[in-house]
Amino acid sequence: MVLHTKTQESLARSGWHRPQVNILVLGAERVGKSALVIRFLTRRFIGEYSHIETIYTHNVTVDGEETRFHVWDSLNPQGRGVMAHPSEQQMRWADGFVLVYSILDRRSFEAARRQLAWLHREAGGARAPVVLVANKTDLCHQRVVSVEEGRLLALGSGCAFLEVSAAESYHEVALAFRQLMATVQGSKAVPRRAAGLRGIIRSVSAVFGGKRRVD
């Protein structure tokens, strides 16, 4: 697989004809965001990364249809226990969000809680497509955030929840991204179906409304 890195401007200029999903990956510092992204894209685990904000492009085939993923691995400059909110540019770009915390770091969990609340407010009370991901389950003996806390946070926020180990399992990580992709595609399909139904109603109304009664 060829892994491409593109700026947002080049993505906007390129006219992809296949279905696309734009995923923004969020999380406090040192929770394993980049490890998660690279594991999904290449199946490999790399433990150390330079702090560079990057958009990756990746093709995924689901049910015989190829979808192009754009994954924005966001930079969080505000410190380990604090999470910067997405910019206006990122919010316009993103179709869905992977929100990561570490089960070893309670501050990252609380930062994820605040981020979920912020995303909910920015979406005007609607449910933004989010998958909450608890990383580093390979270090469960050092756990400080329980599975139940993660599940309850996700339940209260109306989002999906998965515990994963970017270090040990590609399949767990891939499931998180694919689950989000399905949610995003489902949300995109609703307006299209509604528009199609309205079109049918208008067509039927035009046919019957245009007929004159003949006695």
N, C-alpha and C positions, 0 to 999 in steps of 0.2 A: 504494500500500500504506500502511496506517495502522500506525505503529510504536507499540506500547504499552509503557509502563514500569510494572511492578507490584512491589510488595513481596512477600516470600515469604508473608506472612500472607494477603494478598488472593488469591494463587494457591491457597493451601490451601483458602480458603473457596469459591472458584469451582469449580463442578462441571463441568469440560469433559467432553463425551461423546465427542469424537474422540480418537484415539491421541495420546499425549503423550510427548515426550522432553525430559528435563532435562539440559542441558549446562553444565558448569562450565568456564570458560576460565581457565587458570592460566599464569603466566609471570613472570619477573623484570621489574623496571621498565624501560620504554623498549624493549621488544621488539616493540611494535605490537599488543598484545592488543585494545585498543579499535578500532584501525583495521581489524583483521581482522574483528571482530564487526560493525561498521557496514558494512563492504564486503559481508559476507554478507547482512545484513538489507536493505540499501537499494541495493546495487550501486554506491554512491558511495564515494569515498575522501576521508577528512578527516584531515589530518595532525596537527592539534593537538586535544587533549582535556583537559577538566578531570578531576581525579582523583576521580571519584565512582563508587562501587560500584553497579551497576545490574543488574536482571533485565529482559530484553527478551522480548517474546512475538512469535512469527512463525509464520505458516502456510506449510507446504511441501506440494506435491502430488507424490507419487511413485507411479508405477504406478496412477494414477487414485484413489489414496486420500490424503486430506488429513491431514497430521500437524501437530500443534501443537508447535512448538519453544519451550522456555523456555531462554534463554541468559543465564547469570549471568556478567557481566564482572567478575571479582573484582579487588579492590584489593590491591596489594602494597605495604605500607608500609615494608618492611625494606631497601629500597635496590636499586640496579641489579643487583648481582651475587648477591643473596640472595633466596630465595623463601620466603614464608611458607607453611606447610603448610595445607591446607584445615581449617576448623573441623569439629567434630563435626556441627554443623547442616548445613554444606555437604555433608559426606560422606553424611548421611542423605538429602539432597535430590537429589543428582546421580545420574543414570543412567550418565553417561560424561563424559570429560574431554578437552578440547583443551589440550595442553601446548605452549606457544610459547617458542621461543628465537630469538635473532637470529644470523644467520650472521656478523655483524660484531662479535659480543661473546662471547668464549669464556667469560666468567664466567656469562653467562646459559645457555650450553650445560651447564656443570658444575652449575648450579643445577637445570636440567631433569633431569640424570642423578640427582641426589639426590632430586628429587621423585618420579621414576619408582620408585626403590628404596623410598621411603616408601609410595607407593600400593600397591606389591606387598606390603609387610609388613602394611599396614592391611587389605588384602583377604584376609589369612590365607594368602598364597601363591597365591591365585587370580589370574587375569589380569583386572585391571580394564579396562573398555572405554576405551582411550586412543588418540588420534591425536597423534603427535608432529609438530609443525609448525615448520619452519625458515623464518623470515620474512626479507624484505628482499633477495630474489634480484635485484632491480633494481639493487642496489649490489654486484654480484658482484666488481667490481674491488677492493673493500675487504674481501673475504671473509677470515675468519680460522678459520672452522670448515668443514671440507671436507664434501662430500656423503657420502663414505664413512663419516666419523665419525657422522653422523646416522643413516645406514642401519644401521650396526653397533649403535648404541645401541638403536634400535628393534627390531632383530632379537633382541638379547639380552633385551629386555624383553617381547617378544611383542606388540608394538603396531604399528599402521600408521605410515607415515612419508611426509611430503610436504614438498617445498620449494616455497614460494610467494612471491609479491610482492603484498601487500595494496595497494600503490600502483598496480600495473599490471594485475592480472588478477582479475576477479570469479570466473571459472570455476575457477581453481586453488583459491581460498578456499572456494567452494561445494562443491567436491569433497571437501575435508577434512571439512566438517560433514556432508555426505550419507554419506560413508563411515562416519563415527562413528555416524550414525543407523542405518545398516544393521546395524552390529555390535551396537548396543544392542537393536534390535528382534529380532535373532537370538537374543541372550542371554535376552531376555524370553520368547521363544517356546519355548525348551527346557523350562522348568518346566511350561508349559501342555501341551506335547505329552506330557511324561512323566506328568503328572497324568491326561491323557486316556487314555493307555495303561493306567495302573493301574486307572482306572475300568472300562475294557473287560474287563480281566482279572478284576476283582472281579465284574462282571456275569456273565461266562461261568462263573466258579467257582460263583456262586450258583445258576445254572441247572442245571449238571450236578451240583453238590454236593447240591442239593435233591431230586434224583430218587432214588427207591428202586428197587432191582432187583426185577423181577417174574419168577419162573421159570415 
